[in-house]
């Protein structure tokens, strides 16, 4: 799973995923990308599941870019523990994905296969998404 090698502090405040993305809002590297149409947290397991779907379709010819990284720790307190006595321990890591964020990009394979693969990878994530082409967005 993806997680940071080092962090300055183990526990962080939760970050909002409301609003539009300021960065990663266009296809920068590949030909097609998977863009989030809603905001949510995407955890490391979901990113890995989507990455595996993309890697299987690419084979040795295509290229893939993962443009999100889980850097927000989500903490949980153990079951049946009384209230108080501080914040719980970090359980898993999430990436904060806002509306308009391009999460994955592909290049180097057939266009129909690329679109279908990105759609399948989007089904593994906790955000609604759509496939976008390089140059379709206003920023490109």
TIROVO-56652 format. One record per residue (C-alpha): residue number from 1; residue in one letter; x, y, z. Coordinates in nm, 4 decimals. Each point is the difference from the previous one (the first is absolute). Layout:
! TIROVO-56652
+-------+-------+----------+----------+----------+
: rotor : vexmi :        x :        y :        z :
+-------+-------+----------+----------+----------+
:   NUM :     A :        X :        Y :        Z :
...
+-------+-------+----------+----------+----------+
! end
This chain:
! TIROVO-56652
+-------+-------+----------+----------+----------+
: rotor : vexmi :        x :        y :        z :
+-------+-------+----------+----------+----------+
:     1 :     X :   0.0000 :   0.0000 :   0.0000 :
:     2 :     X :   0.1005 :   0.3591 :  -0.0490 :
:     3 :     X :   0.0871 :   0.2027 :   0.3068 :
:     4 :     X :   0.2522 :   0.2722 :   0.0827 :
:     5 :     X :   0.3484 :  -0.1122 :   0.1053 :
:     6 :     X :   0.0218 :   0.2675 :   0.2674 :
:     7 :     X :  -0.2435 :   0.2553 :   0.1409 :
:     8 :     X :   0.0622 :   0.2959 :   0.2232 :
:     9 :     X :  -0.2971 :  -0.0878 :   0.2210 :
:    10 :     X :  -0.1807 :  -0.3347 :   0.0311 :
:    11 :     X :  -0.3500 :   0.1450 :   0.0295 :
:    12 :     X :  -0.1531 :   0.2788 :  -0.2076 :
:    13 :     X :  -0.3239 :   0.1910 :  -0.0151 :
:    14 :     X :  -0.2433 :  -0.1284 :  -0.2587 :
:    15 :     X :   0.0098 :   0.1930 :  -0.3272 :
:    16 :     X :  -0.3134 :   0.0939 :  -0.1906 :
:    17 :     X :  -0.0574 :  -0.1349 :  -0.3496 :
:    18 :     X :  -0.2640 :   0.2609 :  -0.0873 :
:    19 :     X :   0.0534 :   0.2422 :  -0.2860 :
:    20 :     X :   0.1990 :  -0.0194 :  -0.3215 :
:    21 :     X :   0.3578 :  -0.1171 :  -0.0447 :
:    22 :     X :   0.2674 :   0.2697 :  -0.0200 :
:    23 :     X :   0.2666 :  -0.2306 :  -0.1404 :
:    24 :     X :   0.0004 :  -0.3249 :  -0.2022 :
:    25 :     X :  -0.3041 :   0.1297 :  -0.1891 :
:    26 :     X :   0.1182 :  -0.0888 :  -0.3514 :
:    27 :     X :   0.1665 :  -0.2873 :  -0.1881 :
:    28 :     X :   0.3694 :   0.0849 :   0.0185 :
:    29 :     X :   0.1980 :  -0.3117 :  -0.0964 :
:    30 :     X :  -0.2120 :  -0.2610 :  -0.1811 :
:    31 :     X :  -0.2576 :   0.0009 :  -0.2784 :
:    32 :     X :  -0.3074 :  -0.0761 :   0.2122 :
:    33 :     X :  -0.0705 :   0.0438 :   0.3688 :
:    34 :     X :  -0.2527 :  -0.0921 :   0.2680 :
:    35 :     X :  -0.1514 :   0.3132 :   0.1551 :
:    36 :     X :  -0.2050 :   0.0090 :   0.3216 :
:    37 :     X :  -0.3458 :   0.1557 :  -0.0389 :
:    38 :     X :  -0.0686 :  -0.0086 :   0.3746 :
:    39 :     X :   0.2237 :   0.0502 :   0.3009 :
:    40 :     X :   0.0830 :  -0.2664 :   0.2564 :
:    41 :     X :   0.2829 :  -0.1739 :   0.1792 :
:    42 :     X :   0.1623 :  -0.2790 :  -0.2013 :
:    43 :     X :   0.1889 :  -0.2430 :   0.2196 :
:    44 :     X :   0.3232 :  -0.1804 :  -0.0865 :
:    45 :     X :  -0.1734 :  -0.3341 :  -0.0655 :
:    46 :     X :  -0.2294 :   0.1590 :  -0.2585 :
:    47 :     X :   0.2927 :   0.1690 :  -0.1766 :
:    48 :     X :   0.1875 :  -0.3312 :  -0.0099 :
:    49 :     X :  -0.3044 :  -0.1875 :  -0.1371 :
:    50 :     X :  -0.0432 :   0.2568 :  -0.2784 :
:    51 :     X :   0.3741 :  -0.0064 :  -0.0751 :
:    52 :     X :  -0.0076 :  -0.3802 :  -0.0402 :
:    53 :     X :  -0.2917 :   0.0215 :  -0.2468 :
:    54 :     X :   0.1911 :   0.2571 :  -0.2053 :
:    55 :     X :   0.3304 :  -0.1895 :   0.0128 :
:    56 :     X :  -0.1591 :  -0.3234 :  -0.1253 :
:    57 :     X :  -0.1464 :   0.1757 :  -0.3039 :
:    58 :     X :   0.3180 :   0.1913 :  -0.0820 :
:    59 :     X :   0.2341 :  -0.2947 :  -0.0372 :
:    60 :     X :   0.3535 :   0.0996 :  -0.0944 :
:    61 :     X :  -0.0875 :   0.2607 :  -0.2623 :
:    62 :     X :  -0.2077 :   0.2570 :   0.1867 :
:    63 :     X :   0.0900 :   0.2532 :   0.2669 :
:    64 :     X :  -0.1947 :   0.0982 :   0.3109 :
:    65 :     X :   0.0181 :   0.2966 :   0.2367 :
:    66 :     X :  -0.1602 :  -0.0021 :   0.3469 :
:    67 :     X :  -0.0555 :   0.3622 :   0.0964 :
:    68 :     X :  -0.1467 :  -0.0423 :   0.3473 :
:    69 :     X :   0.1771 :  -0.1157 :   0.3154 :
:    70 :     X :  -0.1485 :  -0.0974 :   0.3390 :
:    71 :     X :   0.1576 :   0.2408 :   0.2473 :
:    72 :     X :  -0.2808 :   0.0589 :   0.2528 :
:    73 :     X :  -0.0108 :  -0.2461 :   0.2931 :
:    74 :     X :  -0.3449 :  -0.1034 :   0.1207 :
:    75 :     X :  -0.0106 :  -0.0949 :   0.3666 :
:    76 :     X :  -0.2348 :  -0.2339 :   0.1858 :
:    77 :     X :  -0.0472 :  -0.0710 :   0.3676 :
:    78 :     X :  -0.0322 :  -0.3677 :   0.0996 :
:    79 :     X :  -0.3439 :  -0.1503 :   0.0566 :
:    80 :     X :  -0.1556 :   0.0332 :   0.3461 :
:    81 :     X :   0.2392 :   0.2700 :   0.1177 :
:    82 :     X :  -0.1373 :   0.2803 :   0.2152 :
:    83 :     X :  -0.0159 :   0.3557 :  -0.1313 :
:    84 :     X :   0.2922 :   0.2331 :   0.0548 :
:    85 :     X :   0.3659 :  -0.0882 :   0.0479 :
:    86 :     X :   0.1122 :   0.1421 :  -0.3313 :
:    87 :     X :  -0.0194 :  -0.0774 :  -0.3672 :
:    88 :     X :   0.0135 :  -0.3562 :  -0.1339 :
:    89 :     X :   0.2840 :  -0.1657 :  -0.1865 :
:    90 :     X :   0.0495 :   0.0383 :  -0.3774 :
:    91 :     X :  -0.1758 :  -0.2882 :  -0.1779 :
:    92 :     X :   0.0359 :   0.0762 :  -0.3708 :
:    93 :     X :   0.1008 :   0.2721 :  -0.2451 :
:    94 :     X :  -0.2189 :   0.1930 :  -0.2443 :
:    95 :     X :   0.0495 :   0.2399 :  -0.2877 :
:    96 :     X :  -0.2255 :   0.3063 :   0.0061 :
:    97 :     X :  -0.1557 :   0.0132 :  -0.3478 :
:    98 :     X :  -0.2005 :   0.3070 :  -0.0928 :
:    99 :     X :  -0.2345 :   0.0428 :  -0.2957 :
:   100 :     X :   0.2021 :   0.0456 :  -0.3197 :
:   101 :     X :   0.3125 :  -0.1864 :   0.1136 :
:   102 :     X :   0.1637 :  -0.2192 :  -0.2654 :
:   103 :     X :   0.0936 :  -0.3152 :   0.1907 :
:   104 :     X :   0.1498 :  -0.2320 :  -0.2643 :
:   105 :     X :   0.1397 :   0.0511 :  -0.3498 :
:   106 :     X :   0.0765 :  -0.2493 :  -0.2770 :
:   107 :     X :   0.1887 :   0.0040 :  -0.3279 :
:   108 :     X :   0.1374 :  -0.2414 :  -0.2570 :
:   109 :     X :  -0.2903 :  -0.2427 :  -0.0603 :
:   110 :     X :  -0.3126 :  -0.0139 :  -0.2169 :
:   111 :     X :  -0.2461 :   0.2835 :   0.0714 :
:   112 :     X :  -0.3051 :  -0.2263 :   0.0439 :
:   113 :     X :   0.1903 :  -0.2244 :   0.2409 :
:   114 :     X :   0.1313 :   0.3050 :   0.1855 :
:   115 :     X :  -0.3494 :   0.1456 :   0.0534 :
:   116 :     X :  -0.1448 :  -0.3335 :   0.1094 :
:   117 :     X :   0.2871 :  -0.0652 :   0.2409 :
:   118 :     X :  -0.0294 :   0.3440 :   0.1587 :
:   119 :     X :  -0.3750 :  -0.0538 :   0.0445 :
:   120 :     X :   0.0662 :  -0.3346 :   0.1734 :
:   121 :     X :   0.2620 :   0.1594 :   0.2249 :
:   122 :     X :  -0.2499 :   0.2724 :   0.0919 :
:   123 :     X :  -0.2363 :  -0.2677 :   0.1311 :
:   124 :     X :   0.2590 :  -0.0923 :   0.2648 :
:   125 :     X :   0.0063 :   0.3511 :   0.1484 :
:   126 :     X :  -0.2324 :   0.1724 :   0.2469 :
:   127 :     X :  -0.0508 :   0.3001 :  -0.2300 :
:   128 :     X :  -0.2068 :   0.0365 :  -0.3131 :
:   129 :     X :   0.2225 :   0.0547 :  -0.3004 :
:   130 :     X :   0.0164 :   0.0533 :  -0.3740 :
:   131 :     X :   0.2588 :  -0.0582 :  -0.2709 :
:   132 :     X :   0.1552 :   0.3175 :  -0.1422 :
:   133 :     X :   0.2274 :   0.0533 :  -0.2994 :
:   134 :     X :   0.3095 :   0.2166 :  -0.0048 :
:   135 :     X :  -0.0923 :   0.3432 :  -0.1347 :
:   136 :     X :  -0.3730 :  -0.0269 :   0.0805 :
:   137 :     X :   0.0280 :   0.2129 :   0.3114 :
:   138 :     X :   0.0444 :   0.3770 :  -0.0003 :
:   139 :     X :   0.3405 :  -0.0107 :   0.1741 :
:   140 :     X :   0.1808 :  -0.2185 :  -0.2605 :
+-------+-------+----------+----------+----------+
! end
